[in-house]
Amino acid sequence: MDTPISRDAAWTLVWADEFDGSEVDRSKWDFDLGNGFYDYKNNAWVPGWGNEELQYYTHEPENVQVRDSCLFIRAVKAPLHGCGYTSARLKTKGRDGRVLFAKQYGRLEFRARVPWGKGLWPALWMLPVEDKYGGWAASGEIDLMEIVGEKPEEVLNSIHFGSTYPRRSLVTKTHALPGGSLVSDWHVYAVEWEPGEIRFFVDEVQTCTYRHWWSCSRLEDGVGVEATGEADLNLWPAPFDQPFYLVMNVAVGGNFPGVPNADTKFPAELVVDYVRVYDKAGGYGPVQPRSPGVMPWEPDHASELRI
């Protein structure tokens, strides 16, 4: 199923996983495990990964396999440690903090077949290596592919930014797949990320371009505040001016997709043919200028915008 690695002369391949072996390459990927994480800042356990998700992540063969030159991430309806489902979440940052791979700027591609159904939340995305500007989402998030589980004809491209939760911003583009195609068919999801500009693509069709975002590190009583002027902002193009690592997963349930229903099919498999990362030949130009005194995103859009 592979397509040629070569691209036009504008981009040079610098990292890839073609999944040609018989197991996950642990020099490239680690796993998140369990059904949540410990928030050391607030000394509290956060269940459901902060989204009320229902799955327990493992690295067992039932949930993650490499075969036929593809990676299979499988959400399974099976009880484990109080959760009703198991799945897997792979990332290029180790649980011990080691960075296996990260990139600041470039073109990133995933070729994948994506499961769909009520309550499924598969995603191909990126997170910052460090919370340089503060907790999520002050330091950013880039989502190459998400779906609303029961809408297999649509793909979402998103960026998260702003202040530390709950004062974060989200901008999402909904892209309708053409010609009756579904996410369960093979598609290539890509982002071209340059200083001051982020462009998303599905099958080489440019779905959207973002040049407006902001980052604020200021806290009040330990909670992020909404930026109200230039003095509150980190230097543009923060937060998208630092290395990000890659994440692939299939979540089940949660605030975004809701809970599965009787029609949701399990196992639900996210099949990834390859992951490829490119550098721009000749390097990256200067940051796109921004007009002095103009907020990069108006405060009254600070909660959520869907396009």
VODODO-921933 format. One record per residue (C-alpha): residue in three letters; y negated, z, x. Coordinates in steps of 0.001 Angstrom, whole numbers, padded with zeros to 6 digits, always signed. Example, Ala and Ser with C-alpha at 12.3 -4.5 7.8 and 13.67 -1.06 7.14 Angstrom:
% VODODO-921933
ALA+004500+007800+012300SER+001060+007140+013670
***
This chain:
% VODODO-921933
MET+000000+000000+000000ASP-002284+000240+003038THR-005339-001956+003339PRO-006681-003078+006731ILE-008444-000367+008736SER-011101-002712+010087ARG-014479-002776+008401ASP-017565-004825+009019ALA-019387-004364+012295ALA-021726-001765+010758TRP-019057+000991+010863THR-016629+002169+013564LEU-013497+004185+012763VAL-013584+007648+014388TRP-010929+009664+012477ALA-008146+008902+010010ASP-004945+010112+008446GLU-002612+007349+007219PHE+000133+009853+006246ASP+002803+007898+008106GLY+004889+010953+009044SER+007252+013122+007030GLU+005000+016177+006626VAL+001355+017216+006610ASP-000229+016917+010058ARG-001256+020507+010731SER-003554+019392+013554LYS-005683+017768+010845TRP-005184+019851+007705ASP-004836+023496+006695PHE-004257+024972+003227ASP-006098+027299+000929LEU-003576+029696-000594GLY-003574+031885-003681ASN-005744+032077-006765GLY-009075+033193-005337PHE-010948+034559-002371TYR-012555+037746-001122ASP-016350+037885-001252TYR-017104+040023+001783LYS-020817+040098+001029ASN-020251+041808-002315ASN-016946+043477-001378ALA-015209+041956-004371TRP-012217+039730-005083VAL-013158+036496-006882PRO-010192+035281-008968GLY-009739+031712-010144TRP-011782+030379-007195GLY-014942+031362-009055ASN-014204+028836-011825GLU-011509+030673-013843GLU-008914+028209-012516LEU-005315+028828-013525GLN-003328+027564-010519TYR-001908+029376-007506TYR-002236+027268-004346THR+000761+027036-001997HIS+001895+024897+000934GLU+005432+024575-000441PRO+007178+021174-000743GLU+007061+021479-004537ASN+003273+021214-004295VAL+002616+019041-001240GLN+004693+016231+000243VAL+004258+013325+002657ARG+006461+010325+001945ASP+006209+006555+001590SER+003066+006648+003801CYS+001237+008746+001203LEU+000264+012350+000627PHE+001319+013856-002714ILE-000558+016910-004039ARG+001395+018150-007070ALA+000214+020507-009782VAL+003319+022022-011379LYS+003692+024085-014541ALA+005484+027073-013029PRO+004699+030812-012978LEU+003755+032391-009651HIS+002038+035727-008966GLY+000634+035949-012477CYS-000554+032316-012619GLY+000967+029720-014922TYR+000679+026788-012501THR+001063+026008-008810SER-000727+023323-006805ALA-002133+022630-003329ARG-005552+022412-001695LEU-005822+020844+001757LYS-008870+021072+004010THR-009911+020183+007553LYS-011132+023725+008269GLY-008559+026379+009074ARG-008264+029637+007204ASP-008904+031322+010555GLY-012273+029555+010813ARG-011135+026840+013244VAL-012687+023454+012531LEU-009969+020807+012615PHE-012389+018044+011690ALA-015956+017899+010403LYS-018625+015217+010228GLN-022370+015109+010058TYR-023300+011677+008669GLY-021009+008681+008437ARG-018837+006798+005956LEU-015840+008617+004456GLU-013132+006911+002398PHE-010188+008129+000330ARG-007758+005666-001260ALA-006030+007486-004073ARG-004288+007525-007431VAL-005560+010408-009523PRO-003751+012349-012264TRP-005440+012863-015595GLY-004979+014927-018727LYS-006709+017762-020512GLY-007258+020691-018149LEU-006667+018771-014894TRP-009360+018896-012206PRO-008428+016745-009194ALA-011112+016321-006539LEU-011887+014700-003176TRP-014879+016487-001706MET-016734+018071+001221LEU-018099+021511+002078PRO-020338+022731+004925VAL-018606+024200+007967GLU-021091+027076+007935ASP-023322+028525+005245LYS-026311+027681+007417TYR-028799+027921+004562GLY-027046+030532+002443GLY-024145+030866+000046TRP-023047+028127-002324ALA-024835+025877-003100ALA-027827+026470-000815SER-025808+024893+002019GLY-024621+021953-000091GLU-021492+020270-001451ILE-020612+016547-001639ASP-018081+015365-004253LEU-016692+011858-003745MET-014395+012005-006756GLU-013922+014330-009703ILE-012835+013558-013232VAL-013080+015139-016631GLY-009338+015462-017118GLU-009069+013745-020494LYS-011383+010829-019506PRO-009307+008715-017095GLU-011663+005756-017368GLU-014546+007641-015678VAL-015230+008908-012166LEU-017865+011477-011229ASN-019864+011430-007959SER-021903+014593-007380ILE-023993+016607-004969HIS-024661+020348-005242PHE-027675+021912-003557GLY-030611+024257-004232SER-030420+028033-003944THR-027520+030442-003742TYR-025620+030687-007055PRO-026562+031011-009846ARG-029756+029099-008966ARG-027960+026011-007764SER-028645+022382-008662LEU-026160+019672-009558VAL-026748+015940-009841THR-023823+013846-011115LYS-023327+010132-011690THR-020651+009069-014171HIS-019127+005718-013203ALA-017081+003797-015782LEU-014160+001989-014180PRO-014247-001730-015079GLY-011665-003897-016778GLY-009629-001175-018438SER-008714+000408-015112LEU-007857+004125-014996VAL-008093+006755-012270SER-004278+006699-012138ASP-004568+003217-010591TRP-005341+002791-006895HIS-009047+003092-006086VAL-011107+003658-002950TYR-013683+006459-003211ALA-016323+006470-000483VAL-019607+008001+000556GLU-022108+006694+003104TRP-024161+009628+004305GLU-027233+009146+006452PRO-030267+011342+007201GLY-032127+011676+003902GLU-029818+009394+001881ILE-026340+009686+000310ARG-024682+006628-001263PHE-021464+006721-003309PHE-019006+003856-003849VAL-015934+003171-005957ASP-013957+000118-004812GLU-016981-001024-002772VAL-019218-000915-005858GLN-022230+001278-005123THR-022393+003729-008001CYS-025506+005689-007027THR-027930+006601-004248TYR-029416+010070-003822ARG-032583+010725-001836HIS-033785+013843-003679TRP-032461+017350-003123TRP-033637+020697-001810SER-032433+023909-000194CYS-033827+027431-000499SER-032477+030414+001444ARG-034687+033050-000151LEU-032955+035876-002008GLU-034270+038547-004353ASP-032037+041588-004827GLY-029285+039607-003133VAL-029504+036714-005611GLY-030774+033206-004937VAL-034112+032257-006432GLU-035334+028911-007680ALA-037719+027200-005271THR-041198+026859-006708GLY-043001+025174-003826GLU-042785+023825-000271ALA-042968+027295+001246ASP-039607+028177-000339LEU-037800+025144+001051ASN-035708+024675+004160LEU-036790+021749+006328TRP-035824+018389+004811PRO-033153+017003+004688ALA-031488+020418+004384PRO-028829+021178+003301PHE-027338+017738+004062ASP-028142+017806+007774GLN-025125+019715+009112PRO-021365+019132+009595PHE-019141+019129+006505TYR-015340+019308+006324LEU-012984+017538+003904VAL-011122+018994+000916MET-008434+017514-001390ASN-006926+019397-004324VAL-005695+019425-007904ALA-006991+022409-009855VAL-005703+023310-013307GLY-007972+024734-015993GLY-011308+026292-015206ASN-014783+026170-016647PHE-015179+022439-016089PRO-012059+020808-017593GLY-010891+023573-019941VAL-007220+024484-020340PRO-004298+022018-020517ASN-002833+021120-023879ALA+000570+019942-025069ASP-000220+016365-024039THR-001013+017214-020401LYS+001784+015901-018206PHE+003229+017954-015340PRO+003887+017570-012484ALA+000433+016037-012059GLU+000262+014140-008770LEU-002786+013211-006712VAL-001483+010496-004370VAL-003603+009756-001288ASP-002840+006601+000672TYR-005308+007288+003475VAL-008418+009150+004551ARG-010745+007307+006972VAL-014012+008323+008560TYR-016471+005984+010252ASP-019598+006276+012374LYS-022485+003908+011923ALA-022668+001427+014775GLY-025862+002002+016701GLY-026329+005498+015330TYR-028525+006783+012529GLY-032192+006139+012041PRO-034922+008688+011404VAL-034995+010850+008302GLN-036382+009097+005249PRO-039975+010333+004846ARG-041031+012519+001960SER-044555+012727+000595PRO-046335+015909+001768GLY-046689+018592-000865VAL-044172+017000-003254MET-041117+018980-004249PRO-037972+016908-003526TRP-036580+018003-006885GLU-038714+019435-009640PRO-037867+023071-010565ASP-037200+022285-014213HIS-034242+020135-013084ALA-032786+022963-011054SER-029779+023783-013175GLU-028011+020487-013852LEU-028654+016785-014258ARG-025975+014288-015268ILE-026750+010589-015050
***
